[in-house]
Every structure is written in structure tokens, then in C-alpha cells.
């Protein structure tokens, strides 16, 4: 009997609090108001915390007001607003010259200056039957690419990067899952391989600004990526040593392709247009940089990826695991 009276009293208090909140403004949810796309969302809350959150309610109301702007019709147009409930707010960054940093896919501290002094002529001579098979496989893959793209190096680079960005992600994922299963460190190799994959993806984002692939080339990307991802995953599971060796040879071919790209730029066969803004910020190029400067930086990146993958393969060849040798982090 007493418990029923107490429960009824508590329900009346909660009902009164809920109605008072609804009349006063945005309803509260959890510990603070939620502003999503300029709209307040929420539910009822206990009396004991209502006073403590009144100031937050006022602040959130102001945020909601700022996110709505009157249109020409007199109605309010709602702008996208990040939820404040989780305490995550987008950071506005500025460059050294005071202009706003407009890229969200990478931040200023991810940018770097490419080491173009890297030896471009390095080559791994096949030492085993597996090495020779990987070398022949890469040469066989280059043949249809030469026929399909001819000397259209802009579109060729886009296709190359959609493939080149796969191995680092696959290898990093494989090592990540292995690390979880075996409760072991990986010597920094997960990060190194994912950095490689992200770097290759940034190459693609750059060449998208200077090339316009045709519809059948886009369809080809879907096909090639689907086949290559699964084939490389299987190869890495069976033999990481050979998988890294194959990528090393792929990167050697990439260095050759970008060298040919530069020859056509220097001869005037391809117009040396201004460098895309994303490339200038990513590689910290000069404001007046051109496409040639971009290709030089990309070629240097590919040479570094060549070195990392041949190095990884050599580690396995010597009977060691990657975790036993520190990864070449930030090797650009």
C-alpha cells in the first residue's frame, strides 16, 4: 500500500516536470540538449538535475538559433549542425598564410615534402622461383594495361592507383587481425602498411583533378579492384613473402610509368597544367607548382613503396616475422 502511494507521487512529479520542460523549450535528453541539423531532440529527465542543466539548455538554444537562417520566403532554412551531445566539434584549421584549411581527408600534420632524391633505378633481381613467378606476373599484368591506355597517362595513373592502394590495406588488415588473435605487437607494420594505402589513395584523389575517366574505365575499376582484392588477400594468406615481392615489382613498374609520364610532359605531348590545390597542400609544393611537380612527387612515393615491400619480403626470406624488425614509419 505504501509503495503504491510513493509510486503515484513520483509519477505525478515526473509528469509535472515533463510538461514544464515541454512548455519552456527544447526537451532534454540524457545530460544535455542534443542539436541535430538545427533540431532539438530529447526526452524527460529527473527533477534533481534540471537546475544544473538550465545553463546548457540556454547555450544549446542559441546554437540552434544560429543554425537556422531566414530564406526569401520568410521561412527558416535549416543548416547541418554537428551534435553537441557527444562533445565532438569540427576543428577549423588555418594554413601558415592564414587561409582556412579546406581538406577533411587529411590534416596539415599529414602533409610532407616528398624525398625526390630516392634512387629510382633500384631493382630486385629475382633470387628464387617464387620471385621469378611474381616478376613474370607483374610483367603480364602490364601488357594489357599498355594496350588499353596507350600513352593516356592521366587515366592510366588513376587506374594504377586504384590497384596500388589495395595491397597495403589488405596486408595491414591481415596483420591487425593476426595481432588480435595472437595477442602480439607487430613492430609498427600495421601503421606503415596503412600509411602506404592512404598515400596511394591520395594519389588517386590528386589525379581525379586532372583526368576525367570514361564510363567504361570506371567500370573497369570495379572489375579489377574486385578481382585483385580477393586474389591478393589469398596470396597474402598463403605467402606474405611472395605477396610483398609482387608489390615491390608493381611499384618498380609504377616508377617506370611515371617516368614515361614525365617524358610526355617535358616534350609537350601532355599539357603541363597548374598543380591541383590538394596536391600543393599534401606535398607542400610551391603555390605555382605544376603537374610535372606533382608527378615527380608521386614517382618518389612509388619508389619508397617499392623499397618498403621488397624490404618486407626480404624479412620473410630471412626466416623472420615482420614484428621482429621495426617498420619504416613515415618513410617518404
ABEGO torsion letter per residue (X at the ends): XAAAAAAAAAAAAAAAAAAAAAAAEBBBBEABBBBBGGBBBEBBBBAAAAAAAAAAAAAAAAAAAAABBBBAAGBBBBBBBBBAAAGBBBBBBBBAAGBBBABAABBAAABBBBBAABBAABBBBBABAAAAAAAAAAAAAAAAAAAAAEABAAAAAAAAAAAAAAAAAAAAAAAAAAAAAAGBBAGGAAAAAAAAAAAAAAAAAAAAAABBBBAAAAAAAAAAAAAAAAAAAAAAAABAAAAAAAAAAAAAAAAAAAAAAAAAAAAGABBBBBBBAAAAAAAGBBAABBAAAAAAAAAAAAAAAAAAAAAAAAAAAAGBBAAABBBBBGBX
